[in-house]
Amino acid sequence: MLFSKTKAIFSKSELEVLKLMVQGLNSESIANQLFRSIHTIRNHRKNILRKSGCLNVQELLVKSVKEDWV
């Protein structure tokens, strides 16, 4: 039986946003860099937190590196 990597829980766009979050960028900077609406980025961040099971961004960033999501 094959197991999928946990990276599969995030969409391609969510992974893009997560990688930039780990680099320390805020939502506005991410939106400018990816040429997307700030609202879209905020939705991605909300979905990333929900899918990861993390309660805050700090916990998410630690878990992202630990779980090799980025």
N, CA and C atoms as a LAMMPS dump frame, in Angstrom:
ITEM: TIMESTEP
0
ITEM: NUMBER OF ATOMS
210
ITEM: BOX BOUNDS ff ff ff
-5.0000000000000000e+02 5.0000000000000000e+02
-5.0000000000000000e+02 5.0000000000000000e+02
-5.0000000000000000e+02 5.0000000000000000e+02
ITEM: ATOMS id mol type element x y z
1 1 1 N 0.843 -1.183 0
2 1 2 C 0 0 0
3 1 3 C 0.885 1.242 0
4 2 1 N 0.567 2.198 -0.872
5 2 2 C 1.333 3.432 -0.952
6 2 3 C 0.667 4.514 -0.118
7 3 1 N 1.492 5.296 0.546
8 3 2 C 0.984 6.404 1.339
9 3 3 C 1.343 7.701 0.642
10 4 1 N 0.408 8.631 0.617
11 4 2 C 0.698 9.913 -0.001
12 4 3 C 1.407 10.806 1.006
13 5 1 N 2.242 11.681 0.472
14 5 2 C 2.934 12.622 1.338
15 5 3 C 1.917 13.615 1.886
16 6 1 N 2.22 14.161 3.052
17 6 2 C 1.302 15.122 3.651
18 6 3 C 1.236 16.421 2.86
19 7 1 N 2.203 16.661 1.968
20 7 2 C 2.156 17.859 1.127
21 7 3 C 0.881 17.882 0.284
22 8 1 N 0.323 16.704 0.014
23 8 2 C -0.858 16.606 -0.832
24 8 3 C -2.091 17.237 -0.191
25 9 1 N -2.034 17.554 1.084
26 9 2 C -3.204 18.183 1.716
27 9 3 C -3.383 19.63 1.267
28 10 1 N -2.327 20.231 0.699
29 10 2 C -2.408 21.617 0.242
30 10 3 C -2.479 21.678 -1.277
31 11 1 N -3.222 22.654 -1.779
32 11 2 C -3.258 22.883 -3.22
33 11 3 C -1.931 23.51 -3.659
34 12 1 N -1.715 23.547 -4.95
35 12 2 C -0.494 24.153 -5.491
36 12 3 C -0.382 25.616 -5.051
37 13 1 N -1.474 26.342 -5.116
38 13 2 C -1.476 27.753 -4.715
39 13 3 C -1.199 27.912 -3.223
40 14 1 N -1.781 27.042 -2.428
41 14 2 C -1.552 27.104 -0.98
42 14 3 C -0.09 26.838 -0.649
43 15 1 N 0.522 25.889 -1.358
44 15 2 C 1.947 25.622 -1.134
45 15 3 C 2.808 26.816 -1.518
46 16 1 N 2.454 27.5 -2.591
47 16 2 C 3.17 28.719 -2.993
48 16 3 C 3.113 29.746 -1.873
49 17 1 N 1.924 29.955 -1.346
50 17 2 C 1.725 30.928 -0.271
51 17 3 C 2.486 30.495 0.981
52 18 1 N 2.406 29.233 1.325
53 18 2 C 3.09 28.716 2.51
54 18 3 C 4.598 28.927 2.414
55 19 1 N 5.178 28.658 1.257
56 19 2 C 6.62 28.849 1.076
57 19 3 C 7.012 30.302 1.298
58 20 1 N 6.186 31.217 0.825
59 20 2 C 6.479 32.637 1.013
60 20 3 C 6.26 33.065 2.466
61 21 1 N 5.297 32.456 3.131
62 21 2 C 5.074 32.734 4.552
63 21 3 C 6.3 32.328 5.366
64 22 1 N 6.86 31.169 5.044
65 22 2 C 8.037 30.675 5.756
66 22 3 C 9.224 31.623 5.552
67 23 1 N 9.252 32.294 4.411
68 23 2 C 10.312 33.261 4.133
69 23 3 C 10.092 34.58 4.869
70 24 1 N 8.952 34.693 5.554
71 24 2 C 8.694 35.881 6.365
72 24 3 C 7.85 36.95 5.698
73 25 1 N 7.288 36.661 4.543
74 25 2 C 6.47 37.654 3.854
75 25 3 C 5.071 37.721 4.464
76 26 1 N 4.516 38.923 4.475
77 26 2 C 3.15 39.092 4.959
78 26 3 C 2.176 38.951 3.781
79 27 1 N 0.903 38.977 4.067
80 27 2 C -0.121 38.745 3.043
81 27 3 C -0.021 39.735 1.891
82 28 1 N 0.206 40.998 2.208
83 28 2 C 0.278 42.027 1.167
84 28 3 C 1.47 41.785 0.237
85 29 1 N 2.615 41.448 0.804
86 29 2 C 3.812 41.173 0.004
87 29 3 C 3.617 39.939 -0.863
88 30 1 N 2.978 38.921 -0.294
89 30 2 C 2.708 37.691 -1.055
90 30 3 C 1.771 37.997 -2.216
91 31 1 N 0.732 38.771 -1.952
92 31 2 C -0.23 39.136 -3.005
93 31 3 C 0.476 39.874 -4.138
94 32 1 N 1.357 40.805 -3.8
95 32 2 C 2.09 41.559 -4.828
96 32 3 C 3.025 40.65 -5.613
97 33 1 N 3.711 39.767 -4.935
98 33 2 C 4.668 38.886 -5.606
99 33 3 C 3.991 37.879 -6.527
100 34 1 N 2.824 37.375 -6.113
101 34 2 C 2.116 36.366 -6.911
102 34 3 C 1.066 36.975 -7.85
103 35 1 N 0.942 38.31 -7.815
104 35 2 C -0.033 39.014 -8.645
105 35 3 C -1.451 38.507 -8.389
106 36 1 N -1.787 38.406 -7.113
107 36 2 C -3.124 37.96 -6.703
108 36 3 C -3.712 38.969 -5.729
109 37 1 N -4.998 38.887 -5.538
110 37 2 C -5.698 39.763 -4.606
111 37 3 C -5.301 39.433 -3.169
112 38 1 N -5.263 40.458 -2.336
113 38 2 C -4.985 40.258 -0.912
114 38 3 C -6.038 39.344 -0.294
115 39 1 N -7.258 39.413 -0.791
116 39 2 C -8.339 38.568 -0.28
117 39 3 C -8.09 37.097 -0.615
118 40 1 N -7.569 36.848 -1.797
119 40 2 C -7.235 35.483 -2.198
120 40 3 C -6.151 34.925 -1.287
121 41 1 N -5.138 35.727 -1.014
122 41 2 C -4.033 35.289 -0.15
123 41 3 C -4.54 35.027 1.26
124 42 1 N -5.4 35.888 1.767
125 42 2 C -5.961 35.671 3.114
126 42 3 C -6.77 34.386 3.163
127 43 1 N -7.51 34.089 2.102
128 43 2 C -8.272 32.833 2.037
129 43 3 C -7.337 31.631 2.024
130 44 1 N -6.258 31.731 1.244
131 44 2 C -5.277 30.642 1.215
132 44 3 C -4.676 30.426 2.604
133 45 1 N -4.32 31.512 3.276
134 45 2 C -3.724 31.405 4.613
135 45 3 C -4.708 30.745 5.59
136 46 1 N -5.974 31.145 5.502
137 46 2 C -7.006 30.566 6.364
138 46 3 C -7.143 29.071 6.09
139 47 1 N -7.162 28.692 4.81
140 47 2 C -7.28 27.281 4.438
141 47 3 C -6.058 26.477 4.866
142 48 1 N -4.882 27.073 4.74
143 48 2 C -3.648 26.4 5.145
144 48 3 C -3.688 26.107 6.645
145 49 1 N -4.08 27.083 7.436
146 49 2 C -4.18 26.874 8.89
147 49 3 C -5.176 25.765 9.216
148 50 1 N -6.33 25.809 8.561
149 50 2 C -7.368 24.805 8.822
150 50 3 C -6.878 23.408 8.456
151 51 1 N -6.314 23.271 7.262
152 51 2 C -5.866 21.963 6.789
153 51 3 C -4.705 21.402 7.607
154 52 1 N -3.854 22.301 8.113
155 52 2 C -2.679 21.856 8.87
156 52 3 C -3.03 21.489 10.306
157 53 1 N -4.162 21.992 10.777
158 53 2 C -4.546 21.749 12.159
159 53 3 C -3.828 22.652 13.145
160 54 1 N -3.171 23.675 12.638
161 54 2 C -2.436 24.608 13.499
162 54 3 C -3.365 25.727 13.972
163 55 1 N -3.048 26.252 15.156
164 55 2 C -3.877 27.298 15.737
165 55 3 C -3.409 28.7 15.383
166 56 1 N -2.137 28.836 15.001
167 56 2 C -1.609 30.154 14.656
168 56 3 C -0.468 30.003 13.656
169 57 1 N -0.008 31.126 13.134
170 57 2 C 1.014 31.119 12.093
171 57 3 C 2.343 30.602 12.627
172 58 1 N 2.687 30.962 13.837
173 58 2 C 3.954 30.493 14.408
174 58 3 C 3.994 28.967 14.459
175 59 1 N 2.925 28.366 14.945
176 59 2 C 2.838 26.906 14.998
177 59 3 C 2.911 26.318 13.583
178 60 1 N 2.239 26.97 12.645
179 60 2 C 2.241 26.517 11.256
180 60 3 C 3.646 26.524 10.67
181 61 1 N 4.393 27.59 10.907
182 61 2 C 5.731 27.694 10.336
183 61 3 C 6.655 26.619 10.885
184 62 1 N 6.573 26.359 12.174
185 62 2 C 7.39 25.311 12.789
186 62 3 C 7.011 23.951 12.209
187 63 1 N 5.703 23.69 12.132
188 63 2 C 5.227 22.4 11.624
189 63 3 C 5.577 22.227 10.142
190 64 1 N 5.549 23.317 9.387
191 64 2 C 5.867 23.267 7.957
192 64 3 C 7.285 22.794 7.719
193 65 1 N 8.196 23.298 8.507
194 65 2 C 9.59 22.896 8.357
195 65 3 C 9.782 21.472 8.88
196 66 1 N 9.191 21.186 10.027
197 66 2 C 9.318 19.863 10.647
198 66 3 C 8.744 18.768 9.754
199 67 1 N 7.612 19.035 9.125
200 67 2 C 6.933 18.039 8.279
201 67 3 C 7.432 18.073 6.832
202 68 1 N 8.382 18.949 6.537
203 68 2 C 8.971 19.07 5.206
204 68 3 C 7.92 19.454 4.157
205 69 1 N 7.037 20.374 4.518
206 69 2 C 6.036 20.862 3.571
207 69 3 C 6.621 21.883 2.624
208 70 1 N 7.713 22.507 3.037
209 70 2 C 8.328 23.557 2.198
210 70 3 C 9.751 23.195 1.862
